[in-house]
Amino acid sequence: MSATPRSGCSPSTRRPARRHRGSTRGRPAVFVDRDGTVNREVHYLSRVEDLRLLPGVPEAMRRLGGAGFALVIVTNQSGVARGLMTLATVDTIHHELARRLARRGVRLDGIYLCPHHPTEGAPPLRRSCRCRKPRPGLVRSAARDLALDLRRSYCVGDGAVDLELAAAIGARGVLVLTGHGRRTRRSLDPRVPVAHVAANFRAAAKWIIHDAERSPRHRRR
């Protein structure tokens, strides 16, 4: 079963929240950037044919799911606002991404996207929104939809916005050196917290599982 893509501007794509019983608090999540973290970096990915998963990603996601984490992709897709692709095209790419992961045993809990840009394109997509990373709108929507505990969660990505998002929600930020990650590491503002730097998503997942096992905030009361 694949995840249904969810957009900041298309509430019709939402499904009812899946509540997890037997716990007095929500599940932790790993909020994952898309381009350059899960799949090969492509300048404004607009064709399913150009979608390429990075090595080790499905296996790493299976490990995280097995460790009890919800898996949520959170991505800025300003190419929609810029007129380079339609929201329907992005949704098609996301359905294909979820399908490929499902074939490898990965069940995504959600894919949340922001199609806006503050200065490019035309209204209503040209606007300053609450869902464009590093603002936490999409993550807070996911937390409500999926009953997630943000303070026990992690954000993984190759951009500064992913680390800033983690700081905004009280999660731990992990920088991967795939995609734009090496450039991000060189130019990152030293005031932005970084919990860990990993060579790729597989290494990030391994560190997250180890960190969660030894962290007091992950121990159930």
Secondary structure as the mmCIF struct_conf table of DSSP 4:
data_model
#
loop_
_struct_conf.conf_type_id
_struct_conf.id
_struct_conf.beg_label_comp_id
_struct_conf.beg_label_asym_id
_struct_conf.beg_label_seq_id
_struct_conf.end_label_comp_id
_struct_conf.end_label_asym_id
_struct_conf.end_label_seq_id
HELX_LH_PP_P HELX_LH_PP_P1 SER A 2 THR A 4
STRN STRN1 PRO A 5 SER A 7
TURN_TY1_P TURN_TY1_P1 GLY A 8 CYS A 9
STRN STRN2 SER A 10 SER A 10
HELX_RH_3T_P HELX_RH_3T_P1 PRO A 11 THR A 13
BEND BEND1 GLY A 22 GLY A 22
BEND BEND2 THR A 24 ARG A 25
HELX_LH_PP_P HELX_LH_PP_P2 GLY A 26 GLY A 26
STRN STRN3 ARG A 27 ARG A 27
HELX_LH_PP_P HELX_LH_PP_P3 PRO A 28 PRO A 28
STRN STRN4 ALA A 29 VAL A 32
STRN STRN5 ASP A 35 ASP A 35
TURN_TY1_P TURN_TY1_P2 GLY A 36 VAL A 38
STRN STRN6 ASN A 39 ASN A 39
TURN_TY1_P TURN_TY1_P3 HIS A 43 TYR A 44
HELX_RH_3T_P HELX_RH_3T_P2 VAL A 48 ASP A 50
STRN STRN7 LEU A 53 LEU A 53
HELX_LH_PP_P HELX_LH_PP_P4 LEU A 54 LEU A 54
TURN_TY1_P TURN_TY1_P4 PRO A 55 GLY A 56
HELX_RH_AL_P HELX_RH_AL_P1 VAL A 57 GLY A 66
TURN_TY1_P TURN_TY1_P5 ALA A 67 GLY A 68
STRN STRN8 ALA A 70 ASN A 76
TURN_TY1_P TURN_TY1_P6 SER A 78 GLY A 83
BEND BEND3 LEU A 84 MET A 85
HELX_RH_AL_P HELX_RH_AL_P2 LEU A 87 ARG A 103
TURN_TY1_P TURN_TY1_P7 ARG A 104 GLY A 105
BEND BEND4 ASP A 109 ASP A 109
STRN STRN9 GLY A 110 CYS A 114
STRN STRN10 HIS A 117 HIS A 117
BEND BEND5 PRO A 118 GLY A 121
TURN_TY1_P TURN_TY1_P8 PRO A 123 LEU A 125
STRN STRN11 ARG A 126 ARG A 126
BEND BEND6 ARG A 127 ARG A 127
BEND BEND7 ARG A 130 ARG A 132
TURN_TY1_P TURN_TY1_P9 LYS A 133 PRO A 134
BEND BEND8 ARG A 135 PRO A 136
HELX_RH_AL_P HELX_RH_AL_P3 GLY A 137 LEU A 146
TURN_TY1_P TURN_TY1_P10 ALA A 147 ALA A 147
STRN STRN12 LEU A 148 LEU A 148
HELX_RH_3T_P HELX_RH_3T_P3 LEU A 150 ARG A 152
STRN STRN13 TYR A 154 GLY A 157
BEND BEND9 ASP A 158 GLY A 159
HELX_RH_AL_P HELX_RH_AL_P4 ALA A 160 ILE A 169
TURN_TY1_P TURN_TY1_P11 GLY A 170 GLY A 170
STRN STRN14 ARG A 172 VAL A 176
BEND BEND10 LEU A 177 LEU A 177
TURN_TY1_P TURN_TY1_P12 THR A 178 HIS A 180
HELX_RH_AL_P HELX_RH_AL_P5 GLY A 181 SER A 187
TURN_TY1_P TURN_TY1_P13 PRO A 190 ARG A 191
BEND BEND11 VAL A 192 VAL A 192
BEND BEND12 ALA A 195 ALA A 195
STRN STRN15 HIS A 196 ALA A 198
BEND BEND13 ALA A 199 ASN A 200
HELX_RH_AL_P HELX_RH_AL_P6 PHE A 201 ARG A 214
HELX_RH_3T_P HELX_RH_3T_P4 PRO A 216 HIS A 218
BEND BEND14 ARG A 219 ARG A 219
#
